[in-house]
Amino acid sequence: MKYGIDRDSVVVITGASGGIGRATARAFGARGARIALLARGEEGLDGAAADVEKAGGRALPISVDVADNDRVEEAAQRVEAELGSIDVWVNVAFSSVFAPFWEIEPDEFKRITEVTYLGYVNGTRAALKRMMPRERGVIVQCGSALAYRGIPLQSGYCGAKHAVQGLHDSLRAELLHEHPNVKVTMVEMPGVNTPQFSWVLSRLPRRAQPVPPIYQPEVAADALLYAAEHPRRREYWVGGSTVGTLIANKFAAGLLDRYLARTAFSSQQTEQRTPPDQAANLWKPADDAGGHDYGAHGRFDEEAHPRSPQLWAAKHKYLVGAATAGAAATGAAVGAAKLLRR
């Protein structure tokens, strides 16, 4: 079955107005795909549409709150009416609050969950409604290392990402049983240089930042595009920090609790004070009409890595495996030769 992205491909990307979603829209646009851009902010959507067209794709911006299932379904209907049958659906949209759990209000926690978890549920449902009868299609869930390992100051986001991971695990098994030609895969991200650290509601005394090491959003976009074209793998891990976090959590979760208690408060804040007038997009988009287009990048271009060797290895696992086996064989041969000389 063909999974390559080209001018005949119809792709839906949620959270497309900024950050990872924005960079992903550009990446798919460079393949010439027809792309529906779903987000709330009109300024950001206009900018994303211009990016896609400039890259060589065709853009259909749709202002929608992914927490509203009916509006997501209406958006899917419009996509198929104007662009054609949906081939790929990429869920990226999220919201959050930077604060200790006890400082997040109940309605704020509910809103985080509705966008970051139920937004994925709504998008996945709309995609499957069209893909299952056709027995083809790919859903890519933008995940996070925090889907496995919660950290301080992001309890709402971590809880929602854990829920997405559980959804992914269940759904993948169900599709393998009932609809094996409809694929779902998940990409676990590291800290990424996106505008979220300038527009997520924060109650921290100093400005929020990603947990280092920080990667550019194009690294994340490259991973999502690759996953869409290679969806048979259940998930991809991006960045050495993601690999290290997941392995440490599996084998030493208690020690990691104590390590994060000591380090994760300071590592998620810069030295600058949080501006009293900082944007907060929890209830209203910061890039709506009257706001401004934040683009794909955040404030951390000088620190952010433009490449991930670990992602390269994930893309070339057979080559890496062969090289590892070759090195092991060479080592064994050298060892045997030494024994024979004794």
N, C-alpha and C positions, 0 to 999 in steps of 0.2 A: 504494500500500500504506500502511496506517495505521501510524504510528509514535508517536502520542501516548500518553502515560502517563495511565491513569485507573484506576478501580476494577476494571476487568476485567484489568488488567495483572498478570502475575506476574514479579517481579524477584528476582534473586539478587545479593547484594553480599558479596564476600569482604572480610575486614579490617573488618567492620562495627562492631566493638566500640569503636573509638576513632578520633580524627583525621578524615581525609578520608572514610573509610568511614562513620563515625558521622554526619557532617554530610550525606553523600549519602543515607543511610537516612532521615533526617528529610525531606530534599527530596522523595524519591520518596513518602514517607508522606503528605506534604501533598497529593499528587495522589490519595490514597485507594488506592494500589496495595497488592497483597498481596506482602509482601517477606520473603524468606528471608535471615536474617542469619547469615553464616558467619564464625566466628572461634574462637579457643581460649579466651579468658577468659570465665568464666561471669558474673562481676560486670559486666563491660563489656557482655556480651550482654544481660543482664537490663535494664541501663540503656538500651541501644539499642532493645530491644523496647518499653520504656515510652515512649521518644521517638516511635517510629513510631505507636503506638496513640494517643498524645496528639495527633499531627499529623493523624490521620484515616485512617491506613492499618491494615493487618492484618499482624502480625509473627509470624514463625516462627523463633525463635533456634535455631541448631544449632551445638554445640561441635565443631569439626573443625580439624585441622591440614591446611592446603591442600597441604603438601609430600607428603602421603600420598594417592596417586591413588585407591586403593581407597575410602578414607573420603570423598573428594570425590564419587566416583561414588555411593556410598551416600546421601550428602546430597542429590544431585540426584534420586535415586529418591524419597526422602522428600518433597522439595519438590513433585514432580509428583503424588504420591499425596495430599498434604494441601492443596496450594494450586491445582494445575492445571498446564497446560502452560507451560513457561518461555518468556517473551517476550524478556526482557532479562537478560543476565549481565554484571555489572560487576566486574572484577578490580581490587582495591585492595591486598590483603594484601601485606606485605613485612616483612623484618627487616634489620638491618644491624649493623655495628660501627664506631664512630668511632675510628680509629687509622691510623697509617701502615701501608702494606701489610705491611711486615716484622714488625709487631707483631700481626698477625692470624694465629691458629693455623690449620693446614690444616682441622681439623674445623669451625672457625668459618666459614671461607670457604665450605666445602661447605654448611653450614647456611644461610647467606645466600642462596646460589644456589638451593638446594632450595625455599626459601620464596618468594623474590622473583622468580625466573625459572620454576622448575618448578611453583610454585603457580599461575602464570598458564597454563602449559601444561596442567596438570590441569583447571583450571576451564574453559579454552577447549575442551578435548576433551569434557568432560561436557556442555557447552552444545551443541556441534556434533552430538554423538550424537543429540540430540533435535531440533535445529533443522533439520538438513539433510533428513531424511525429510519434514518438513512444508513445506520450502521457505519458511521465514520465521523471523525472529528477529534479535536485535541483540546483539553482544558489544562492550563498551566496555572498553578497556584504559587504566587510569590510568598514564600515563607521567610523564616528567620531562624538563626541559631536560638533565638528566644522562644521558638516553638517547642524546644526541648528543655531549655534552661532559663527559668525566670530570673530576673535581676532586680535589684532595688530601684525604686523611683519610676517603674514602668509596669506596675501590677496589672492595670487594665489591659494594656497592649499585650503583655505576656500571656495573660489568661486567654485573650481572644486568639492569639497565635497557637497556643496549645489546643484550643478548640478546633481551629482550622486543621491542625495536624491530625487530630482524631477523625474529623470528617474525611480527610484525604485517605487515611488508612482504611476506613470502612468502605468508602465509595470505590476505591481501587479494587478491592476484593469483590465487591458486588458487580462491577463492570467486567472483571475477568470471568465471572460466572455467567452473566447474562448477555453482555454486549462487548465481547473482547476486542472489537475493532474501534471502539470509542476509548480513547486513552486519556488518562489523567496523570500528571506528574507534578512534582513540587520542587521548588528551588529555595534552599535555605541560605539566607543572606547574612553577611557580616555587617558591621557598621558602615554606612554609606553616606557620602557627602550630598545630602539632599536639603531642600528648603524646610523640611519638617522642623528643624531645630530653630527656625525663625518664625514659624507660624503655629506650632503646637502649643496649646495652653500649658503654661509652666508656672508653678508656684515655687520654683527653686530660687535661691537668692542670687545665684550666678547663671549666666547664659548656658543653656543646654548644648551638649555636643555628643556625637556618636562615641561609643566606646572604641578607643584605638585598638588595632590599626584601622584606619579609615580608607575606604575604596571609593573611586569615582562611580557615578551612576551608570556610566557606559559599561563598566565591568558587569554590573547586575543585568543590564539590558542584553548584553552579549550572552549571558547565561540563560536568560529567559527565551531568547530567540533560539539558541541551541537546543534547549529543552523542548520547544515546540516542534522542532524538526527531528528530534530524537526522543520521543515520548515513552518509549518502552521501559526506560529506567524509572523506578518508583520515585526517586528524588536525587537531586544534585546538591552538593555542598560547595559553597563559594567562599574562598579565602581560607588561609591557614588558621586564622583565629576561630572560624566556625568549626573546623575539624577539631582543633584543640579543645574548644569549649564542650563539644558534644562528647568527646572521648573522656574528658575530665569528669563531666557530669555522670557518665555511665559507671565509672569506676571509683570516683572519689567525691560523690555529691556533697557529703557532709563537710569535707575540707573546703570544697568550693563555696559552700555557704559562708564559712568564716572568712575566706579570701575576699569574697564580694562585699561582705560587711565592712571589711577594712578599706577596700579600694574603690568600690563602684560608685560611691557618693561623689568623690572628688574626680574620678575619671570621666564622669558624665557632665562635668561643668568646666567651663573656661574660667579665666581669671576676671572676666568682665561681669559687671552687675547686670542683672536682667532689667531691660528697659521697662518702665512702668506702662508704656504705651505699646508694648510688643503685640503684634497681631495674634489672634487666637481663632483657629478655624474649626473648633469643635462644633459650633452651632451654625456658623455662617462662614462661607469660603473666604479666605483672605485674598484670593485672586479673582473675586467677582467683579462685576461692573463697578467702577469707581475705585477699585483697588489697583493692583498692578500684577504683571506677569512675573512670577518668580523663576520660571525656567526649570531646568533639570538640576542645576548645581546649587549647593548651599555655600556656606562661608568658609569652607575648609579646603579650597583648591590647593593651597601650598603644602598641606599635610597629606592629601589623599593620593592613594596609589592608583595609577592608570591601568595596571595589569594585575592578574592573579595567577601566579605559577600553579597554584593548586587547581584552578579552573582549567588551565591548559592540560594538566595531568588527567583531570576528569574527562576531558574531551578525547584524550588519546590514551585511554586506559589499556588498550591492547598493546600499543607501542611501549608504554611504561612497563606493562607486565612482561613483555618480551625482553626489554632491557634488564629488568630486575632478575628474570630467570637466567639471562645470559651472564649477568654479573655473578649470580650464585653458582652457575656451572663453571665459570672461570675460576672462582674461588675454590670450588671443590677440586678442580683439576690441579690447581697449584698446590693445594694441600696434599693430594694424592702423590704428586711428583716429589714433594718433600719427604713423604713417608718412604717412597721407593728408594730415595738416595741414602736413607739411613742404614 
